[in-house]
Amino acid sequence: MVVALWLLVGCGSDGATVEPTPTPQEWLNRAVAQFQARQSFHFVLELEERAIPLDSSGLLAFNRVEGDVVVPDRVQAQARVSTVMGSLEAGFVAVGDEQWLTNPLNGQWEALPPEFRADLRLLFDPEIGITSVVSDIENLTTVGDETVSDRSAIHLQGSLPGSALSDFAADLPERVTVDLWVDRETNDILSVLLTEGGEEAATWRFDFSDFDANPTIDAPA
């Protein structure tokens, strides 16, 4: 009877072994490892009630950016930049240690001086970027199954100390809520949502797609 019960628990009706349900931490570990193994990806970052400054003065800042990353040091993107003249679109390219931005006034590419650089590559850096940040999520739980971009995904939720994002914003609250959607089939991170809290909660939403498409990213002419 004991053997029969063990077989019943360990196998499905067709005799196949039933895989144990991954824990939230196991889902997270798989997702971070998969992301760090990818050679390229497309991304969209949307910010609500917050902007990331492009320079030390804070007169130029972006609240939306979309583009491609080729590991380890190439980025091309289009950003929505807020200026004293309103919202403008600007192109961004980084190749190695060099970075360029289109001048919002004339659309021409210009090399960025060191004091003006807001390096988008840092958002995806394996040491301090978004995947490094989410790998330290605390109080991790499984919310449930959802569909993201027509993909079956597992929704995870937890929190982080605001100081974990100090490389990108110094005025974050004590705790930040983190929602993470992981592709059930590929273990890819499809979306990350950071919510700062408060009555008008600022949010950061990262969406990822086109993994390992390997787009060509070169210095602008």
N, C-alpha and C positions, 0 to 999 in steps of 0.2 A: 504493500500500500504506500509506503514512504517513497519507493522508487517511482511508482505510478504518479504520485502527486508531484514529484520533482520534474518528471517529464511533462506533465500538464502545465506547470508553471513556466518551465524553460522553453517550451516550444509552442508554436501556433498550431492551428488546426491542420495545417498542411505539413507539419513536421519541421518547419523552419524555426530557427532560434529567434526569439523575440529580443531585439536590441533594447537595452535599458534606455530610458528617457534621459537625455543629457541634462545636467544641472545648469542653472543660469551661468555659473562661473565657467563651466565647460564650454557653453555656447560662446561666451565672451572670449575665452582663450583661443578657440578655433578661429573666431572672426578676426582677432588682432593678428594672429599668425598668418592667416590668409592675406590680409591687407598688406602686411609687411613683405609678403612674398611676391606681390604684384609688381610688374615692371612699369606699368603706366595705367592711368585712369582719367576719366572725365569727372569734373566736380562742379557743383553749384553751391555757393554759400549765400544765404539770405539772412540779413539781420533786421530785426524789428526793435524799434526804440533804442537802437545803439548803432554807432558807426566806428570803424577802425581807422585811426589817423594815418595819413601817409607821410606826414612830416611832424617835427617837434612842435610846430606852432599850432597844429590842430585845425588850421584853416582849410586843409584838404583832407577829406576822409571818405571812405567808401562803405556802403551798406549792402552792396550786392556785387558778387564777382562770379564769373563762370569761365571755365577754361579746362586745360589739360595739364597733367603732370607726367613727365617721363623721369623715372628714378635714375640717378639720384639728385640731379641739379638743374633740370630744365622745366620751365613753366611758361605757358602762354595763356593769357586770360583777357577778358573784357570786363571792366569794372564800372559801376555806377558811382561816380564821385560827386560829393557835395562840396560846393565852393561858395564864395561870397556872391557869385553870380547865379547860383542855383545849381541844379543837378545836371551833370554832364557825363558823357561816356568817354572812357579812356582805355587804350590798349596797354597791356603789360607783357613784357617778355624777360625772362631770366635764363641765361646760359652760363653755367659755371659761376664765376664770381661777378659777372657783369649783369646789369639790369637796365631796361629801357622802359620809358613811359611815353605815350603820345601826349603832346601838349594839347590840353583841352581847348586852347584858343585857335590853333591852326592845324591840328591833327597830325603834326610832324613828330616823328620819333626823336626822342632825346635821351642821351645817356644820363642816368640818375647819379648825382654826386653822392658820396657816402653819407652825408648828413641828412639827405632827403629820402633815404631808402626805407621802405616798409616791405620787407622781404616776404612775399607770399609763400615762399618755400618753407618758411618756419611753421606755417599752419600744418604741414604734412611731414615735418621732420620726424624721423623715428625716435629721437631722444626727447623732444619737447612738443611735438605736434599733436594733432587731435587723437591719433591712435594711441600715442603714449599716455595722453590724458585719460582716455576712456578705459585703458587697461587697469586703471586704479580705482574704478567705480566701487563705491561702498554700498552696503545694504541692497545688493543686487537681487531682483526678483524677476519672475517671468510674468508678463502681462497677458500674453496669449498669442494666437495665430492671427496674422493680418496679411493683406495684399499690398505690396509696394511696387509700383511700376510693373504691374502684371506678374510679379514674382511672389511666391509663397514665402512669407517671412515670419520669424519669431520675434516678438516685441519684448525687449528687456528694459527694465527701469531701475535706476539707483540714484545716487547722489555723490557729489564731490565737494570738497572745500573750495570756496571761491579762489583761494590762493593758488590752486592747481592751474588756473588760467592766467596767472599774473604776467606771463610773457606776452599776452595779447591784450589784456585790460587790467588796470591796477585798481579799479574801483568796484569790483564785484562784491556781492553780498557774501555772508559767511558760508552759506550753502547754496549749491546750484544743483537743480534736478537734471538728470541725464536720461534721455530715452534713446534706445538703440534698436534698429531693425536689421536683422541678419538673415540673409538668404538661406532657406532651409536646405537647398540642394547644393549650393557651392560654398557656403559659409562666408560669402562676401558681405561686408558692411554696406547696406544700401542707403541708410540714412542715420544721422545723429542729430538729436535735438537737445540743445542746452537751454534751460529756462532759469532765469535769474530770480524770479519771484517778485513779490510786491504787487501793488494795485495795477500798475502798468508794466507788467512783466516783460523785460527785454528777452528776446530769444535769438539763438544762433542755430540755423538749420543747415546741415551739410547733406547733400545728396550725391551719391557716387554711381557711376555707370561706365560702360565701355572699357572694362578691365582688359589690360594687355593688348589694346588696339595699336599701341606704339605709334602715335602720330609724330610727324617730323616737326621739330621745334628748332629753328635757327635764329641767329641774331638778325634783327631787321636791317634792311638795306639802308 
